C-alpha cells in the first residue's frame, strides 16, 4: 500500500469494508463479530494468494526505483487488480453471510461484483 511493501492495499480495503459493516454500533457492542470477520478475510486471502504482504505477492519491493521499474515493465499492476477482485469477493461473502449473533449480513440486492476490464489501459 502506497509503495511501503507492507500489507496489500486490496486486503486493507477489504478490512475497511468489513469494519464499516460489522463494526460495533453502539460502542458498547462486542467487537467479536468484526474481529472474526477480519481474521477470516486475512486467512482466506493468504490461503488463496500465498501472502498478505505486497512485496511477496508482487515479487518486488515497489518502494524502490528498481522495484518500480520491474512493476512497470512486467505489468504487475494487473496482479494488483486480481488481488482487488479476490479481496472484494471474500469480503462480500463475509458481509452477506448470516452471523452467529442472529444478525443478518448486509443486504446486497442490486449490488454487482466488480469486473476485470477487458483492456489494460488503466494505470492503477
N, C-alpha and C positions, 0 to 999 in steps of 0.2 A: 504494500500500500504506500503510495507516494514515494516510490523508489527506496524504501527502507530495507527491503529484502526480508521483512518480518512476515507477520501473518498476512495471508492472502486477503486482498481487499474485497473480493467477491464473498468470501466467507464472513468477513466483518459486516458487510451489508446484510447478509442473512441473519446475523445475530441482532442487528438493529431492528430488522423487521419482526423477529420473534419478541424482542423486548417491547416493541410498540404494542403488539397484540397480547402477549402473555404477561406483560409487566403488571405488577400489583396495583390495583385501584380499589380501595384506598391504600395508603401506605402501611396500614396495619395488617393487610393481607399477606399471606405467606409468599415467599419468593420461590418456593419449591417448583411450581409449575414452570416458571421461566427458566430456572436453573436446569431442570431436566430437559427442557426443550433445547436449550443452547448446547448442553452436553451431548445430546443426541445428534444435533446438527454437526458438531465438530467431529464426533467419532464416525458418523456416516460419511462425511466429506473426506476424512482422512482415509477411510477404508476404500472409497471409490477412486480417490485421486492419488493416494500414496503419501501425502503430506498435507500440512496446513500452512507450510512456510513457502513464501513466494520464490525465494532463490532455489529451493529444492524442486518446486513444481516446474519452474521455467528452465532450470539448469544453468542459470547465470545470476550474477549479482547485478541487478539492473540499476543499482545505485552508483555504479562506477561507469566511466566512459566506455570501457571495454564491454561491459555488460549491456550498455545501451546500444552499442554497435551490433552486438550479437542479437539483441532483442529485435532490432530493426531489420537486420539482414536476413534473419531466419523467420521473420513474420510471427514472432512469439505472441504478439497481441491476440492472434487467433486462439491460442491456448487460453488466454485470459477470458476470452468470450465464452469458451467452453466451461470454464470454472464458474462464470456468472450463471450460465444456464443450470449447471449442476447444483450450485448453492441455492438458487431460486427454486428449483424443483424440490429439493429436500426441505427447505423452509416452508414452502407452500403445503407440502404433505403434512408437516408437523402442525401447521396452523389449522388445516382442515380436519385433522384427526380429533375426534372427541377425547376429552381428557378424563383421567381417573376421578377428577373432582366433581364430575357430573356436569361441568360446564361445557357446552359445545365449542367446537373450533369456530373460527371466523367464517361466516357465510361467504362463499366465493362465487355465487351465481353472477354471470356477466363478466367475470374476470378471466382474461385469456392469458395463457402461458406465453413467455417471451419466445420469439423465433429467432433463429440464426439467420442473418442476412445472406442472400444468395451471392452477393458480390462482396469483395473485400476492399471497398473504397473508403472504409471508416478508419479513423485514426484513434481508436480507443486506447 
